[in-house]
Amino acid sequence: MEDETIGKRIERARERRVLGRTELAREAGLSYEALYLIETGKRQPRRATIRKIAAALGIDPHDLLTGAET
């Protein structure tokens, strides 16, 4: 899935872990709106945000960037 956006990879990883958007946002220290914008491709996350989301999902940030394990 080379053309898949980081937002879609985050969404897929979140759904695989059976987390709602509200839960992941809270765990990552983000607002629901910020996570929504990232997942829908309306905002590109900064590296620090990617690290927070990855930590909340229990995966390596590189996996979100590349789609390796999501």
C-alpha positions in Angstrom: 0.0 0.0 0.0 2.6 2.5 -1.1 0.2 5.3 -1.9 -1.6 5.0 1.5 -1.5 8.1 3.6 -0.1 8.2 7.1 -3.6 9.1 8.3 -5.0 5.9 6.9 -2.2 3.9 8.5 -2.9 5.4 11.8 -6.6 4.7 11.4 -6.0 1.1 10.4 -3.6 0.6 13.4 -6.1 2.2 15.7 -8.9 -0.1 14.5 -6.8 -3.2 14.7 -6.2 -2.4 18.4 -10.0 -1.8 18.8 -9.5 1.8 20.0 -11.9 4.6 19.3 -10.6 7.9 18.0 -11.4 9.5 21.4 -9.4 6.9 23.2 -6.4 7.2 21.0 -6.5 11.0 21.1 -6.5 10.9 24.9 -3.7 8.4 25.1 -1.6 10.3 22.7 -2.3 13.7 24.3 -4.1 15.1 21.3 -7.5 16.5 20.8 -10.1 14.4 19.0 -10.3 17.1 16.3 -6.5 16.9 15.7 -6.6 13.1 15.3 -9.6 13.3 13.0 -7.8 15.8 10.8 -4.7 13.6 10.6 -6.7 10.4 9.9 -8.7 12.1 7.2 -5.6 13.6 5.5 -6.6 17.2 6.2 -3.5 17.7 8.3 0.0 16.3 8.2 1.3 15.3 11.6 4.7 16.5 12.9 7.3 13.9 13.8 6.6 14.5 17.6 2.9 13.8 17.0 3.7 10.6 15.1 5.9 9.5 18.0 3.1 10.2 20.5 0.5 8.3 18.4 2.9 5.4 17.9 3.6 5.2 21.6 -0.1 5.2 22.4 -0.6 2.4 19.8 2.4 0.4 21.1 4.2 0.4 17.8 7.3 1.9 16.3 6.9 5.3 14.7 8.8 4.0 11.7 5.9 1.5 11.1 3.4 4.3 10.9 5.7 6.2 8.4 6.2 3.1 6.2 3.2 1.0 6.8 5.4 -1.9 7.8 3.4 -3.3 10.7 0.1 -1.5 10.7 
